[in-house]
Amino acid sequence: MTPKPRPQDTASAHDRLYRSLRQQILHGELMPGQALTLRGLGKAHGVSMTPAREALRRLVAEGALTLSSSGRVATPELSNERLEELAALRALIEPELASRALPRAHLALIDRLTAINANIAEAVAKQDAVGYIRTNLEFHRALYLRAQAPAMLAVIETVWLQLGPTMSALYNRVQRNEPPRHHRMILAALRAGDDPGLRLAVRTDVTHGLRHLAA
């Protein structure tokens, strides 16, 4: 007889699955409109229905997944209106996070951002969409963590989650041959302590690509 899972085991399985799925969604490993089922998740990740259900419920609550009236759970398929709304949120919040980070943007952070940008260039050279999305978000998160504004960062991460699957479509539409040029502007503004220039560079960077999707 198979032993009944202990509550702590179920909670641990739920948390592992939640984190794994969240990362896949965030990094564009799942396509827009891709359906997720309890049976499929259980088989793929070796978990029972309960942790699979809890992981999906949590991701639906975050906006990372959608739940239809029929009970179908899937990654978001974003309309142009929704894309414009999310782009507007990025344009409002991310320049503010960058501005708040600027007083604490010491040379060690700038060096780290420069290294991450080199990793983005490597992903571009390999035509690695997931690697590109992952390192691009790493660049922004590393900067915004210095803002010491956890509530704003939590809000923008929910926006990134909703955009994750769609970012793969953007990558395939826009032919990349170098890292985002606005990252160089961000780095230059950080080195110069230029707050208006930093706000402009971040705002341009986070909205530029999304225009291609809404076109």
Backbone torsions as a table, in degrees:
resi	resn	phi	psi	omega
1	MET	NA	130.8	-179.0
2	THR	-72.8	126.3	-179.1
3	PRO	-64.7	144.1	179.3
4	LYS	-71.0	132.3	-179.4
5	PRO	-60.0	138.4	175.5
6	ARG	-74.0	153.2	-179.1
7	PRO	-54.2	-39.5	-178.8
8	GLN	-68.7	-32.1	177.3
9	ASP	-66.9	-42.0	178.5
10	THR	-63.1	-42.9	179.8
11	ALA	-63.8	-40.6	179.5
12	SER	-65.6	-42.3	179.0
13	ALA	-64.1	-40.4	177.9
14	HIS	-61.6	-44.8	-176.6
15	ASP	-67.2	-40.7	178.2
16	ARG	-62.6	-44.8	-179.4
17	LEU	-66.5	-42.3	178.4
18	TYR	-57.5	-48.8	-177.7
19	ARG	-65.4	-38.9	179.2
20	SER	-65.1	-47.7	179.6
21	LEU	-65.4	-40.9	-179.6
22	ARG	-59.5	-43.6	179.2
23	GLN	-65.4	-41.1	178.9
24	GLN	-61.7	-42.6	179.7
25	ILE	-66.6	-46.8	-177.3
26	LEU	-59.9	-38.5	-174.9
27	HIS	-93.3	7.9	175.6
28	GLY	73.7	25.4	178.0
29	GLU	-78.8	-17.9	176.4
30	LEU	-109.3	139.2	-176.4
31	MET	-81.7	156.8	176.7
32	PRO	-58.4	134.8	177.9
33	GLY	79.5	7.8	-178.9
34	GLN	-74.8	123.9	-177.6
35	ALA	-79.0	146.2	176.9
36	LEU	-125.5	131.2	-179.2
37	THR	-119.2	154.0	177.7
38	LEU	-61.2	-42.6	-179.3
39	ARG	-64.1	-45.2	-179.1
40	GLY	-64.1	-42.6	179.3
41	LEU	-67.0	-40.9	179.1
42	GLY	-60.4	-43.4	-179.3
43	LYS	-68.5	-42.4	-176.2
44	ALA	-70.6	-33.6	-173.4
45	HIS	-111.9	0.7	176.5
46	GLY	66.3	40.4	179.1
47	VAL	-124.3	163.7	178.1
48	SER	-82.4	178.6	-176.9
49	MET	-65.8	-34.6	-174.5
50	THR	-63.7	-53.7	177.8
51	PRO	-64.2	-32.9	177.3
52	ALA	-64.0	-43.4	179.8
53	ARG	-63.5	-43.0	-179.0
54	GLU	-66.8	-39.2	178.6
55	ALA	-63.5	-44.3	178.9
56	LEU	-65.1	-42.5	179.9
57	ARG	-58.9	-42.6	-179.2
58	ARG	-66.1	-40.2	-179.6
59	LEU	-72.0	-34.0	174.2
60	VAL	-63.7	-42.4	179.9
61	ALA	-62.5	-31.5	179.5
62	GLU	-81.2	-11.9	-176.0
63	GLY	87.1	4.5	179.2
64	ALA	-74.1	-26.2	177.7
65	LEU	-130.4	158.1	177.4
66	THR	-111.8	149.8	178.0
67	LEU	-122.7	116.5	-178.5
68	SER	-82.4	169.0	179.3
69	SER	-63.1	-23.5	179.0
70	SER	-85.8	-3.8	179.9
71	GLY	93.6	5.6	179.6
72	ARG	-76.2	128.4	177.8
73	VAL	-105.5	129.6	-176.9
74	ALA	-150.9	164.9	172.8
75	THR	-72.2	153.4	-174.4
76	PRO	-65.5	140.5	166.2
77	GLU	-110.9	109.7	-168.4
78	LEU	-92.2	129.2	173.1
79	SER	-74.0	165.7	176.8
80	ASN	-58.9	-39.0	180.0
81	GLU	-63.7	-41.4	179.2
82	ARG	-67.5	-40.0	176.7
83	LEU	-60.7	-43.3	179.7
84	GLU	-64.2	-37.6	178.2
85	GLU	-65.2	-44.6	179.9
86	LEU	-68.0	-37.0	176.1
87	ALA	-63.4	-38.4	178.9
88	ALA	-65.4	-38.9	177.1
89	LEU	-63.5	-43.6	178.0
90	ARG	-61.7	-41.3	-178.1
91	ALA	-67.5	-26.7	178.8
92	LEU	-83.5	-45.1	-169.4
93	ILE	-87.5	-41.5	-172.7
94	GLU	-68.6	-39.6	174.3
95	PRO	-61.6	-34.7	177.8
96	GLU	-67.1	-42.2	176.1
97	LEU	-60.8	-44.7	179.9
98	ALA	-62.1	-42.2	179.6
99	SER	-61.9	-41.5	179.1
100	ARG	-69.3	-26.7	178.5
101	ALA	-77.9	-24.1	-171.4
102	LEU	-54.0	-44.6	-179.7
103	PRO	-62.5	-20.0	-179.9
104	ARG	-109.9	14.8	-179.5
105	ALA	-86.9	77.7	-178.2
106	HIS	-80.9	175.6	-174.8
107	LEU	-59.3	-34.9	-179.7
108	ALA	-62.1	-39.7	178.4
109	LEU	-67.5	-44.3	-179.6
110	ILE	-61.7	-40.5	176.7
111	ASP	-62.4	-40.4	179.8
112	ARG	-65.9	-42.9	178.8
113	LEU	-63.4	-37.3	177.9
114	THR	-64.0	-40.0	178.2
115	ALA	-66.9	-40.9	177.9
116	ILE	-63.2	-38.7	179.0
117	ASN	-62.7	-34.2	175.7
118	ALA	-65.6	-35.6	176.7
119	ASN	-67.9	-34.7	175.6
120	ILE	-62.9	-42.8	178.9
121	ALA	-61.0	-37.2	179.2
122	GLU	-66.5	-41.3	178.1
123	ALA	-64.1	-38.7	177.6
124	VAL	-62.6	-45.1	-179.0
125	ALA	-61.6	-32.7	-179.9
126	LYS	-87.2	-2.8	-174.4
127	GLN	55.2	42.2	-177.8
128	ASP	-98.7	95.6	-175.1
129	ALA	-62.6	-45.6	-178.8
130	VAL	-64.8	-42.9	177.4
131	GLY	-62.4	-38.0	178.4
132	TYR	-63.8	-49.2	-179.0
133	ILE	-62.5	-43.8	-178.3
134	ARG	-62.0	-47.7	-177.5
135	THR	-72.8	-30.7	177.0
136	ASN	-64.7	-44.2	177.2
137	LEU	-66.5	-36.1	177.6
138	GLU	-60.7	-39.6	178.1
139	PHE	-58.7	-50.6	-177.3
140	HIS	-68.0	-43.2	-177.9
141	ARG	-64.1	-40.1	179.7
142	ALA	-59.6	-38.2	177.6
143	LEU	-71.3	-47.9	-173.0
144	TYR	-69.4	-25.1	177.2
145	LEU	-60.7	-29.5	179.3
146	ARG	-72.9	-10.8	179.0
147	ALA	-71.3	-22.0	-176.4
148	GLN	53.2	48.2	179.0
149	ALA	-130.8	73.9	-171.7
150	PRO	-62.2	-32.3	-179.6
151	ALA	-66.6	-44.2	178.8
152	MET	-66.0	-39.6	179.6
153	LEU	-64.9	-38.7	178.5
154	ALA	-63.6	-39.3	178.6
155	VAL	-64.0	-46.2	-176.2
156	ILE	-69.9	-28.3	176.8
157	GLU	-67.9	-32.0	175.2
158	THR	-67.8	-33.0	175.3
159	VAL	-66.3	-45.3	177.9
160	TRP	-58.8	-40.0	179.6
161	LEU	-60.7	-45.3	-179.5
162	GLN	-64.7	-30.5	-177.0
163	LEU	-86.0	-19.1	-171.1
164	GLY	-47.7	-57.2	-178.4
165	PRO	-60.5	-34.1	-177.8
166	THR	-73.3	-25.1	-178.4
167	MET	-65.5	-28.6	175.7
168	SER	-64.3	-39.8	177.2
169	ALA	-63.2	-38.9	178.1
170	LEU	-64.2	-44.1	-178.5
171	TYR	-59.4	-41.9	-178.6
172	ASN	-70.6	-25.8	-179.0
173	ARG	-82.3	-37.6	-176.7
174	VAL	-98.8	118.6	-179.1
175	GLN	-75.0	108.9	-179.6
176	ARG	-91.4	135.8	171.5
177	ASN	-132.6	5.4	177.0
178	GLU	-159.6	163.4	176.3
179	PRO	-61.1	162.1	178.3
180	PRO	-53.8	124.2	-175.3
181	ARG	-65.0	-23.5	180.0
182	HIS	-71.4	-18.1	175.1
183	HIS	-64.3	-36.0	177.0
184	ARG	-64.4	-36.4	177.6
185	MET	-67.4	-38.9	177.4
186	ILE	-62.6	-46.5	-179.5
187	LEU	-62.9	-41.1	179.8
188	ALA	-64.5	-40.9	179.3
189	ALA	-66.3	-38.0	177.5
190	LEU	-63.8	-44.0	-179.7
191	ARG	-63.8	-35.0	-177.0
192	ALA	-86.9	-8.0	-175.4
193	GLY	65.3	32.1	-173.4
194	ASP	-94.3	96.3	-176.6
195	ASP	-65.8	-49.0	178.7
196	PRO	-60.5	-40.1	179.0
197	GLY	-65.6	-37.1	178.8
198	LEU	-66.9	-45.3	178.7
199	ARG	-59.1	-44.0	-179.1
200	LEU	-65.2	-44.7	-178.1
201	ALA	-63.2	-42.6	180.0
202	VAL	-67.5	-45.1	-179.4
203	ARG	-60.3	-43.2	179.7
204	THR	-65.9	-41.8	-178.1
205	ASP	-62.6	-44.7	-172.2
206	VAL	-80.5	-15.4	179.4
207	THR	-105.1	-18.6	-173.3
208	HIS	-59.6	-52.6	-175.9
209	GLY	-67.2	-36.1	-176.3
210	LEU	-65.4	-24.1	177.7
211	ARG	-63.2	-32.2	179.5
212	HIS	-65.5	-32.3	-179.1
213	LEU	-76.7	-34.3	-177.4
214	ALA	-85.2	-4.1	-177.1
215	ALA	-70.9	NA	NA
